[in-house]
Amino acid sequence: MKNFLNDDQIKTLTRINNWENVKPAGSYLNLYPEDFVADIEAWNQVCDQLQITYDSKSATILYFAVNNH
């Protein structure tokens, strides 16, 4: 799979911004409303952030790194 990030971008994410698990080719996270049954407001907040409708059947997020600090 072709990388979306070049070496300078990877270096900036890892060394300067302290992002972890950099995925130069990207990776996907699938979310579903059923994942939030106990707290549907959390699904609504995800939808608001992604600018999709609350009745969306799913949301697939393409990401390049994780920061859990």
Secondary structure, 3 states (H helix, E strand, C coil): CCCCCCHHHHHHHHHHCCCECCCCCCEEEEECHHHHHHHHHHHHHHHHHHCCCCCCCCEEEEECCECCC
